[in-house]
Amino acid sequence: MAHADDYKNRSYGEIPVGTGFKPGIVVVDFQIGFTDAQYPLGGAPLVMRALENTAKLLKVARACGVPVANCNTAYMNEREMPYWKITAVRETFRRDHPSVAFDERIYDPDYDLTVCKKGPSIFFGTDVSDYFTKERVDTVIVTGCNTSGCIRASSIDSFSHRYRTLVPEDCVGDIEEQPHRDNLRDLGRRYVDVVDLQTTLDYIQSWHQSQTRKAS
């Protein structure tokens, strides 16, 4: 019989990811379809909490010069879509539908790299990794929704691209709390450091101060 501490006993989660030389932030799917309750997938409390906290994070990050990649999910028609099992995605995530617009609380079109992704990960089939390579980013902070889907996929792709990866728990959200907690626990055992907004802000501000000292 498995025990609650079996993962720990087998060394899972023993080594922290830590931070590197430069942070970058990915903002995954904070589009109106997830943040406006008039739409079938919109307005989940954990997602709205994550939206508010990510807006705070991005205000500081942009002021400090941290690269930001922001994405939505949209398709020209159902033929272009993968085989989504979610009716609301198939019916509303069309490029001419108002639900695919970026929520203005987290979006700065004059600052952010903007991509439209077609699968769960912000890295899959986009130029986000190329942008971060050009910007010399080695530490990726993952924000957005949903934790059990696109956040998990983006975090694993970030890990696979060899980035140090941080996921602030209060800057990501899901429809239900249990999958949110379960997926963060599993990601934290294997691939990422699960942190919080304040820890992430402290890291960004410390990084910015170190860059300022080097430049002076």
Accessible surface in RSA format (square Angstrom, percent):
REM  Atomic radii and reference values for relative SASA: ProtOr
REM  Chains: A
REM  Algorithm: Lee & Richards
REM  Probe-radius: 1.40
REM  Slices: 20
REM RES _ NUM      All-atoms   Total-Side   Main-Chain    Non-polar    All polar
REM                ABS   REL    ABS   REL    ABS   REL    ABS   REL    ABS   REL
RES MET A   1   214.83 111.3 139.03  92.0  75.80 180.5 119.10 101.3  95.73 126.8
RES ALA A   2    84.78  78.0  58.49  90.3  26.29  59.8  61.71  86.9  23.07  61.1
RES HIS A   3   121.69  66.5 108.28  75.3  13.41  34.3  70.26  72.4  51.43  59.8
RES ALA A   4   109.51 100.7  68.30 105.4  41.21  93.7  81.58 114.9  27.93  74.0
RES ASP A   5    70.62  49.5  66.70  66.4   3.92   9.3  25.69  60.5  44.92  44.8
RES ASP A   6    38.15  26.7  37.70  37.5   0.46   1.1  13.38  31.5  24.77  24.7
RES TYR A   7    83.46  39.0  82.31  46.8   1.14   3.0  48.37  36.4  35.08  43.2
RES LYS A   8   151.18  73.8 145.07  89.0   6.11  14.6  88.85  80.0  62.33  66.4
RES ASN A   9   106.86  73.7  69.35  67.0  37.51  90.3  27.29  65.7  79.57  76.9
RES ARG A  10   173.97  73.0 154.68  78.8  19.30  45.9  51.45  70.3 122.52  74.3
RES SER A  11    62.65  52.9  53.99  72.1   8.66  20.0  25.86  55.1  36.79  51.5
RES TYR A  12    85.18  39.8  69.45  39.5  15.73  40.9  36.34  27.3  48.85  60.2
RES GLY A  13    47.04  58.0   0.00   N/A  47.04  58.0  14.99  41.1  32.05  71.8
RES GLU A  14   117.43  67.4  85.38  64.6  32.05  76.3  33.84  65.5  83.59  68.2
RES ILE A  15   153.28  87.2 133.73  99.6  19.56  47.1 134.44  96.8  18.84  51.1
RES PRO A  16   101.32  73.8  84.88  77.4  16.44  59.8  89.90  74.2  11.42  71.0
RES VAL A  17    35.91  23.6  25.40  23.0  10.51  25.3  31.93  27.7   3.98  10.8
RES GLY A  18    28.74  35.4   0.00   N/A  28.74  35.4  28.74  78.9   0.00   0.0
RES THR A  19    64.01  45.5  41.34  41.9  22.66  54.0  14.95  20.1  49.05  74.2
RES GLY A  20    25.70  31.7   0.00   N/A  25.70  31.7   7.99  21.9  17.71  39.7
RES PHE A  21   172.35  86.2 161.95 100.3  10.40  27.1 165.99 100.6   6.37  18.2
RES LYS A  22    41.28  20.1  41.28  25.3   0.00   0.0  17.25  15.5  24.03  25.6
RES PRO A  23     0.00   0.0   0.00   0.0   0.00   0.0   0.00   0.0   0.00   0.0
RES GLY A  24     0.00   0.0   0.00   N/A   0.00   0.0   0.00   0.0   0.00   0.0
RES ILE A  25     0.00   0.0   0.00   0.0   0.00   0.0   0.00   0.0   0.00   0.0
RES VAL A  26     0.00   0.0   0.00   0.0   0.00   0.0   0.00   0.0   0.00   0.0
RES VAL A  27     0.00   0.0   0.00   0.0   0.00   0.0   0.00   0.0   0.00   0.0
RES VAL A  28     0.00   0.0   0.00   0.0   0.00   0.0   0.00   0.0   0.00   0.0
RES ASP A  29     2.09   1.5   2.09   2.1   0.00   0.0   0.00   0.0   2.09   2.1
RES PHE A  30     0.07   0.0   0.00   0.0   0.07   0.2   0.07   0.0   0.00   0.0
RES GLN A  31     0.00   0.0   0.00   0.0   0.00   0.0   0.00   0.0   0.00   0.0
RES ILE A  32    40.31  22.9  40.31  30.0   0.00   0.0  40.31  29.0   0.00   0.0
RES GLY A  33     1.28   1.6   0.00   N/A   1.28   1.6   0.91   2.5   0.37   0.8
RES PHE A  34    14.98   7.5  14.88   9.2   0.10   0.3  14.88   9.0   0.10   0.3
RES THR A  35     7.35   5.2   0.34   0.3   7.01  16.7   0.00   0.0   7.35  11.1
RES ASP A  36    46.50  32.6  42.49  42.3   4.01   9.5  10.43  24.5  36.07  36.0
RES ALA A  37    81.53  75.0  55.79  86.1  25.74  58.5  56.17  79.1  25.35  67.2
RES GLN A  38   133.86  74.9  91.17  66.6  42.69 101.6  37.97  80.8  95.89  72.7
RES TYR A  39    32.34  15.1  28.23  16.1   4.11  10.7  18.93  14.2  13.41  16.5
RES PRO A  40    99.72  72.7  56.71  51.7  43.01 156.3  70.27  58.0  29.45 183.0
RES LEU A  41    35.75  19.9  31.51  22.5   4.25  10.7  34.75  24.4   1.00   2.7
RES GLY A  42    16.16  19.9   0.00   N/A  16.16  19.9   0.00   0.0  16.16  36.2
RES GLY A  43    23.57  29.1   0.00   N/A  23.57  29.1   5.08  13.9  18.49  41.4
RES ALA A  44    12.09  11.1   5.61   8.7   6.49  14.8  11.81  16.6   0.28   0.8
RES PRO A  45   111.70  81.4 100.51  91.6  11.19  40.7 107.18  88.5   4.52  28.1
RES LEU A  46    28.77  16.0  28.09  20.1   0.69   1.7  28.09  19.7   0.69   1.9
RES VAL A  47     0.67   0.4   0.67   0.6   0.00   0.0   0.67   0.6   0.00   0.0
RES MET A  48    41.11  21.3  41.11  27.2   0.00   0.0  41.11  35.0   0.00   0.0
RES ARG A  49    77.13  32.4  72.90  37.2   4.23  10.1  50.78  69.4  26.35  16.0
RES ALA A  50     0.00   0.0   0.00   0.0   0.00   0.0   0.00   0.0   0.00   0.0
RES LEU A  51     0.21   0.1   0.21   0.1   0.00   0.0   0.21   0.1   0.00   0.0
RES GLU A  52   101.94  58.5  95.84  72.5   6.10  14.5  28.92  55.9  73.02  59.6
RES ASN A  53    18.72  12.9  18.72  18.1   0.00   0.0   0.02   0.0  18.70  18.1
RES THR A  54     0.00   0.0   0.00   0.0   0.00   0.0   0.00   0.0   0.00   0.0
RES ALA A  55    28.77  26.5  21.77  33.6   7.00  15.9  22.53  31.7   6.23  16.5
RES LYS A  56   120.45  58.8 113.78  69.8   6.67  15.9  71.64  64.5  48.81  52.0
RES LEU A  57     0.00   0.0   0.00   0.0   0.00   0.0   0.00   0.0   0.00   0.0
RES LEU A  58     0.49   0.3   0.49   0.3   0.00   0.0   0.49   0.3   0.00   0.0
RES LYS A  59   162.84  79.4 153.11  93.9   9.73  23.2 101.55  91.4  61.29  65.3
RES VAL A  60    35.46  23.3  32.68  29.6   2.79   6.7  35.46  30.8   0.00   0.0
RES ALA A  61     0.00   0.0   0.00   0.0   0.00   0.0   0.00   0.0   0.00   0.0
RES ARG A  62    46.53  19.5  36.30  18.5  10.23  24.3  18.40  25.1  28.13  17.0
RES ALA A  63    85.71  78.8  46.27  71.4  39.44  89.7  59.17  83.3  26.54  70.3
RES CYS A  64    15.62  11.8   9.45  10.5   6.18  14.5   1.15   2.9  14.47  15.6
RES GLY A  65    40.57  50.0   0.00   N/A  40.57  50.0  26.47  72.6  14.10  31.6
RES VAL A  66     0.00   0.0   0.00   0.0   0.00   0.0   0.00   0.0   0.00   0.0
RES PRO A  67     4.53   3.3   1.50   1.4   3.03  11.0   4.53   3.7   0.00   0.0
RES VAL A  68     0.06   0.0   0.00   0.0   0.06   0.1   0.00   0.0   0.06   0.2
RES ALA A  69     0.00   0.0   0.00   0.0   0.00   0.0   0.00   0.0   0.00   0.0
RES ASN A  70     0.00   0.0   0.00   0.0   0.00   0.0   0.00   0.0   0.00   0.0
RES CYS A  71     0.04   0.0   0.00   0.0   0.04   0.1   0.00   0.0   0.04   0.0
RES ASN A  72    15.32  10.6  15.32  14.8   0.00   0.0   0.00   0.0  15.32  14.8
RES THR A  73     2.87   2.0   2.87   2.9   0.00   0.0   2.52   3.4   0.36   0.5
RES ALA A  74     3.26   3.0   3.21   5.0   0.05   0.1   3.24   4.6   0.03   0.1
RES TYR A  75     0.06   0.0   0.00   0.0   0.06   0.2   0.06   0.0   0.00   0.0
RES MET A  76   103.05  53.4  81.87  54.2  21.17  50.4  56.80  48.3  46.25  61.3
RES ASN A  77    56.22  38.8  56.22  54.3   0.00   0.0  21.62  52.0  34.59  33.4
RES GLU A  78    78.52  45.1  71.25  53.9   7.27  17.3  26.61  51.5  51.91  42.4
RES ARG A  79   227.59  95.6 193.39  98.6  34.20  81.4  74.93 102.4 152.66  92.5
RES GLU A  80    60.31  34.6  35.65  27.0  24.67  58.7  25.64  49.6  34.68  28.3
RES MET A  81    15.21   7.9   0.47   0.3  14.74  35.1   0.59   0.5  14.62  19.4
RES PRO A  82    57.48  41.9  45.55  41.5  11.93  43.4  55.64  45.9   1.84  11.4
RES TYR A  83   201.88  94.3 183.55 104.4  18.33  47.7 136.35 102.5  65.53  80.8
RES TRP A  84    51.24  20.6  44.17  21.4   7.07  16.6  47.90  25.5   3.34   5.4
RES LYS A  85   201.42  98.3 161.85  99.3  39.56  94.2 113.79 102.4  87.62  93.3
RES ILE A  86    73.21  41.7  70.09  52.2   3.13   7.5  73.21  52.7   0.00   0.0
RES THR A  87    91.00  64.7  84.22  85.4   6.78  16.2  49.40  66.4  41.60  62.9
RES ALA A  88    12.44  11.4   8.28  12.8   4.17   9.5  10.66  15.0   1.79   4.7
RES VAL A  89     4.55   3.0   4.55   4.1   0.00   0.0   4.55   4.0   0.00   0.0
RES ARG A  90    64.23  27.0  64.03  32.6   0.20   0.5  23.17  31.7  41.06  24.9
RES GLU A  91   116.26  66.7  97.70  73.9  18.55  44.2  33.53  64.9  82.73  67.5
RES THR A  92    16.65  11.8  16.65  16.9   0.00   0.0  15.11  20.3   1.54   2.3
RES PHE A  93     5.66   2.8   5.66   3.5   0.00   0.0   5.66   3.4   0.00   0.0
RES ARG A  94    63.24  26.6  63.24  32.2   0.00   0.0  11.90  16.3  51.33  31.1
RES ARG A  95   166.03  69.7 143.15  73.0  22.88  54.5  44.18  60.4 121.85  73.9
RES ASP A  96   130.68  91.5  94.44  94.0  36.24  85.7  47.16 111.0  83.52  83.3
RES HIS A  97    50.13  27.4  44.16  30.7   5.97  15.3  26.32  27.1  23.81  27.7
RES PRO A  98    85.73  62.5  72.93  66.5  12.80  46.5  83.58  69.0   2.15  13.4
RES SER A  99     0.02   0.0   0.02   0.0   0.00   0.0   0.02   0.0   0.00   0.0
RES VAL A 100    10.95   7.2  10.87   9.8   0.08   0.2  10.87   9.4   0.08   0.2
RES ALA A 101    50.26  46.2  41.83  64.6   8.44  19.2  50.18  70.7   0.09   0.2
RES PHE A 102    31.99  16.0  17.42  10.8  14.57  37.9  17.42  10.6  14.57  41.7
RES ASP A 103     4.01   2.8   4.00   4.0   0.00   0.0   0.73   1.7   3.28   3.3
RES GLU A 104   151.91  87.2 134.25 101.6  17.65  42.0  48.45  93.7 103.46  84.5
RES ARG A 105   124.95  52.5 103.83  52.9  21.12  50.3  58.71  80.2  66.24  40.1
RES ILE A 106     0.07   0.0   0.00   0.0   0.07   0.2   0.07   0.1   0.00   0.0
RES TYR A 107    57.39  26.8  41.26  23.5  16.13  42.0  26.11  19.6  31.28  38.6
RES ASP A 108    46.25  32.4  44.76  44.5   1.49   3.5  10.16  23.9  36.09  36.0
RES PRO A 109    87.20  63.6  64.27  58.6  22.93  83.4  64.44  53.2  22.76 141.5
RES ASP A 110   142.91 100.1 103.75 103.3  39.16  92.6  34.91  82.2 108.00 107.7
RES TYR A 111    71.79  33.5  53.23  30.3  18.56  48.3  53.69  40.4  18.10  22.3
RES ASP A 112    11.43   8.0   0.00   0.0  11.43  27.0   0.21   0.5  11.22  11.2
RES LEU A 113    39.85  22.2  33.17  23.7   6.69  16.8  38.95  27.4   0.90   2.4
RES THR A 114    57.48  40.9  32.83  33.3  24.65  58.7  30.68  41.2  26.80  40.5
RES VAL A 115    15.93  10.5   9.67   8.8   6.26  15.1  15.91  13.8   0.02   0.0
RES CYS A 116    57.00  43.1  36.72  41.0  20.28  47.7  29.36  74.4  27.65  29.8
RES LYS A 117     0.99   0.5   0.44   0.3   0.55   1.3   0.55   0.5   0.44   0.5
RES LYS A 118    82.22  40.1  80.79  49.6   1.43   3.4  64.15  57.7  18.07  19.2
RES GLY A 119     5.43   6.7   0.00   N/A   5.43   6.7   5.30  14.5   0.13   0.3
RES PRO A 120    62.32  45.4  62.32  56.8   0.00   0.0  62.32  51.5   0.00   0.0
RES SER A 121     5.52   4.7   5.36   7.2   0.16   0.4   5.36  11.4   0.16   0.2
RES ILE A 122     0.00   0.0   0.00   0.0   0.00   0.0   0.00   0.0   0.00   0.0
RES PHE A 123    10.03   5.0   0.50   0.3   9.53  24.8   0.51   0.3   9.52  27.2
RES PHE A 124   141.22  70.7 134.11  83.1   7.12  18.5 138.69  84.1   2.53   7.3
RES GLY A 125    79.93  98.6   0.00   N/A  79.93  98.6  38.29 105.1  41.64  93.3
RES THR A 126    33.04  23.5   2.61   2.6  30.43  72.5  12.54  16.8  20.50  31.0
RES ASP A 127    71.02  49.7  67.56  67.2   3.46   8.2  26.67  62.8  44.34  44.2
RES VAL A 128     0.01   0.0   0.00   0.0   0.01   0.0   0.00   0.0   0.01   0.0
RES SER A 129    22.48  19.0  22.26  29.7   0.23   0.5  10.94  23.3  11.54  16.2
RES ASP A 130   103.20  72.3  95.57  95.1   7.63  18.0  26.25  61.8  76.96  76.7
RES TYR A 131    55.26  25.8  49.11  27.9   6.15  16.0  37.76  28.4  17.50  21.6
RES PHE A 132     0.00   0.0   0.00   0.0   0.00   0.0   0.00   0.0   0.00   0.0
RES THR A 133    96.29  68.5  82.44  83.6  13.86  33.0  68.77  92.4  27.52  41.6
RES LYS A 134   155.53  75.9 130.21  79.9  25.33  60.3  97.29  87.6  58.24  62.0
RES GLU A 135    39.57  22.7  34.90  26.4   4.68  11.1   5.08   9.8  34.49  28.2
RES ARG A 136   197.91  83.1 182.86  93.2  15.05  35.8  65.31  89.3 132.60  80.4
RES VAL A 137     9.69   6.4   0.00   0.0   9.69  23.3   0.00   0.0   9.69  26.3
RES ASP A 138    38.82  27.2  37.00  36.8   1.82   4.3  31.93  75.2   6.89   6.9
RES THR A 139     0.00   0.0   0.00   0.0   0.00   0.0   0.00   0.0   0.00   0.0
RES VAL A 140     0.00   0.0   0.00   0.0   0.00   0.0   0.00   0.0   0.00   0.0
RES ILE A 141     0.00   0.0   0.00   0.0   0.00   0.0   0.00   0.0   0.00   0.0
RES VAL A 142     0.00   0.0   0.00   0.0   0.00   0.0   0.00   0.0   0.00   0.0
RES THR A 143     0.00   0.0   0.00   0.0   0.00   0.0   0.00   0.0   0.00   0.0
RES GLY A 144     0.00   0.0   0.00   N/A   0.00   0.0   0.00   0.0   0.00   0.0
RES CYS A 145     0.18   0.1   0.00   0.0   0.18   0.4   0.00   0.0   0.18   0.2
RES ASN A 146    23.55  16.2  21.95  21.2   1.60   3.9   6.46  15.5  17.09  16.5
RES THR A 147     0.00   0.0   0.00   0.0   0.00   0.0   0.00   0.0   0.00   0.0
RES SER A 148    46.85  39.6  28.91  38.6  17.94  41.3  11.15  23.7  35.71  50.0
RES GLY A 149    34.57  42.6   0.00   N/A  34.57  42.6  31.64  86.8   2.93   6.6
RES CYS A 150    15.41  11.7  14.91  16.6   0.50   1.2   0.00   0.0  15.41  16.6
RES ILE A 151     0.00   0.0   0.00   0.0   0.00   0.0   0.00   0.0   0.00   0.0
RES ARG A 152    61.19  25.7  61.19  31.2   0.00   0.0  19.61  26.8  41.58  25.2
RES ALA A 153    27.22  25.0  19.30  29.8   7.92  18.0  25.66  36.1   1.56   4.1
RES SER A 154     0.00   0.0   0.00   0.0   0.00   0.0   0.00   0.0   0.00   0.0
RES SER A 155     0.00   0.0   0.00   0.0   0.00   0.0   0.00   0.0   0.00   0.0
RES ILE A 156    51.52  29.3  51.52  38.4   0.00   0.0  51.52  37.1   0.00   0.0
RES ASP A 157    39.37  27.6  39.04  38.9   0.33   0.8   3.00   7.1  36.36  36.3
RES SER A 158     0.00   0.0   0.00   0.0   0.00   0.0   0.00   0.0   0.00   0.0
RES PHE A 159    88.18  44.1  84.93  52.6   3.25   8.4  84.97  51.5   3.21   9.2
RES SER A 160    57.32  48.4  43.78  58.4  13.53  31.2  28.88  61.5  28.44  39.8
RES HIS A 161    84.45  46.2  63.89  44.4  20.56  52.6  41.08  42.3  43.37  50.5
RES ARG A 162   204.90  86.0 174.30  88.9  30.60  72.9  77.60 106.1 127.30  77.1
RES TYR A 163    22.95  10.7  14.63   8.3   8.32  21.7  13.24  10.0   9.71  12.0
RES ARG A 164   103.56  43.5 100.22  51.1   3.35   8.0  18.34  25.1  85.22  51.6
RES THR A 165     0.20   0.1   0.00   0.0   0.20   0.5   0.00   0.0   0.20   0.3
RES LEU A 166     7.92   4.4   7.92   5.7   0.00   0.0   7.92   5.6   0.00   0.0
RES VAL A 167     0.00   0.0   0.00   0.0   0.00   0.0   0.00   0.0   0.00   0.0
RES PRO A 168     0.00   0.0   0.00   0.0   0.00   0.0   0.00   0.0   0.00   0.0
RES GLU A 169    29.73  17.1  29.73  22.5   0.00   0.0  13.87  26.8  15.86  12.9
RES ASP A 170    27.58  19.3  27.58  27.4   0.00   0.0   6.07  14.3  21.51  21.5
RES CYS A 171     0.00   0.0   0.00   0.0   0.00   0.0   0.00   0.0   0.00   0.0
RES VAL A 172     0.00   0.0   0.00   0.0   0.00   0.0   0.00   0.0   0.00   0.0
RES GLY A 173     0.00   0.0   0.00   N/A   0.00   0.0   0.00   0.0   0.00   0.0
RES ASP A 174     6.07   4.2   5.79   5.8   0.27   0.6   0.00   0.0   6.07   6.0
RES ILE A 175    88.51  50.4  71.00  52.9  17.51  42.2  71.00  51.1  17.51  47.5
RES GLU A 176   110.53  63.5 105.61  79.9   4.92  11.7  36.57  70.7  73.95  60.4
RES GLU A 177    96.37  55.3  88.82  67.2   7.55  18.0  27.25  52.7  69.12  56.4
RES GLN A 178   115.54  64.6 111.38  81.4   4.15   9.9  48.89 104.1  66.64  50.5
RES PRO A 179    37.30  27.2  34.64  31.6   2.66   9.7  37.30  30.8   0.00   0.0
RES HIS A 180     0.00   0.0   0.00   0.0   0.00   0.0   0.00   0.0   0.00   0.0
RES ARG A 181    96.16  40.4  92.33  47.1   3.84   9.1  41.21  56.3  54.95  33.3
RES ASP A 182    47.77  33.5  44.70  44.5   3.08   7.3  16.86  39.7  30.91  30.8
RES ASN A 183    23.98  16.5  22.59  21.8   1.39   3.3   1.83   4.4  22.15  21.4
RES LEU A 184     8.81   4.9   8.49   6.1   0.32   0.8   8.77   6.2   0.04   0.1
RES ARG A 185   124.94  52.5 112.18  57.2  12.77  30.4  60.65  82.9  64.29  39.0
RES ASP A 186    24.47  17.1  24.47  24.4   0.00   0.0  13.40  31.5  11.07  11.0
RES LEU A 187     0.00   0.0   0.00   0.0   0.00   0.0   0.00   0.0   0.00   0.0
RES GLY A 188    27.33  33.7   0.00   N/A  27.33  33.7  11.19  30.7  16.14  36.2
RES ARG A 189    59.86  25.1  51.19  26.1   8.67  20.6  14.17  19.4  45.69  27.7
RES ARG A 190    95.85  40.2  63.21  32.2  32.64  77.7  17.25  23.6  78.60  47.6
RES TYR A 191    51.45  24.0  47.30  26.9   4.14  10.8  17.14  12.9  34.30  42.3
RES VAL A 192     3.95   2.6   0.00   0.0   3.95   9.5   0.00   0.0   3.95  10.7
RES ASP A 193    27.24  19.1  23.89  23.8   3.35   7.9   9.69  22.8  17.55  17.5
RES VAL A 194    58.63  38.6  29.16  26.4  29.47  71.0  29.16  25.3  29.47  79.9
RES VAL A 195    32.08  21.1  19.20  17.4  12.88  31.0  28.29  24.6   3.79  10.3
RES ASP A 196    60.83  42.6  60.53  60.2   0.30   0.7  18.28  43.0  42.54  42.4
RES LEU A 197    19.85  11.1  19.85  14.2   0.00   0.0  19.85  13.9   0.00   0.0
RES GLN A 198   107.26  60.0 105.26  76.9   2.00   4.8  52.70 112.2  54.56  41.4
RES THR A 199    69.25  49.2  66.17  67.1   3.08   7.3  43.66  58.6  25.58  38.7
RES THR A 200     0.49   0.3   0.00   0.0   0.49   1.2   0.49   0.7   0.00   0.0
RES LEU A 201    22.27  12.4  22.27  15.9   0.00   0.0  22.27  15.6   0.00   0.0
RES ASP A 202    73.61  51.6  68.18  67.9   5.43  12.8  28.83  67.8  44.78  44.7
RES TYR A 203    31.21  14.6  24.60  14.0   6.61  17.2  30.91  23.2   0.30   0.4
RES ILE A 204     0.00   0.0   0.00   0.0   0.00   0.0   0.00   0.0   0.00   0.0
RES GLN A 205    74.03  41.4  73.11  53.4   0.93   2.2  18.63  39.7  55.40  42.0
RES SER A 206    65.67  55.5  61.99  82.7   3.68   8.5  25.61  54.5  40.06  56.1
RES TRP A 207    28.35  11.4  21.91  10.6   6.44  15.1  27.28  14.5   1.08   1.7
RES HIS A 208    66.87  36.5  66.87  46.5   0.00   0.0  42.26  43.6  24.61  28.6
RES GLN A 209   101.30  56.6  99.03  72.4   2.27   5.4  28.10  59.8  73.21  55.5
RES SER A 210    29.41  24.8  28.24  37.7   1.17   2.7  23.04  49.1   6.36   8.9
RES GLN A 211    62.37  34.9  57.56  42.1   4.81  11.5  18.89  40.2  43.48  33.0
RES THR A 212    74.83  53.2  68.98  69.9   5.85  13.9  67.41  90.5   7.42  11.2
RES ARG A 213   156.95  65.9 144.33  73.6  12.63  30.1  72.50  99.1  84.45  51.2
RES LYS A 214   156.35  76.3 121.21  74.4  35.14  83.7  89.29  80.4  67.06  71.4
RES ALA A 215    94.07  86.5  50.36  77.7  43.71  99.4  62.02  87.3  32.05  84.9
RES SER A 216   123.13 104.0  56.37  75.2  66.76 153.8  76.53 163.0  46.60  65.3
END  Absolute sums over single chains surface
CHAIN  1 A    11166.6       9110.7       2055.9       5972.7       5193.8
END  Absolute sums over all chains
TOTAL         11166.6       9110.7       2055.9       5972.7       5193.8
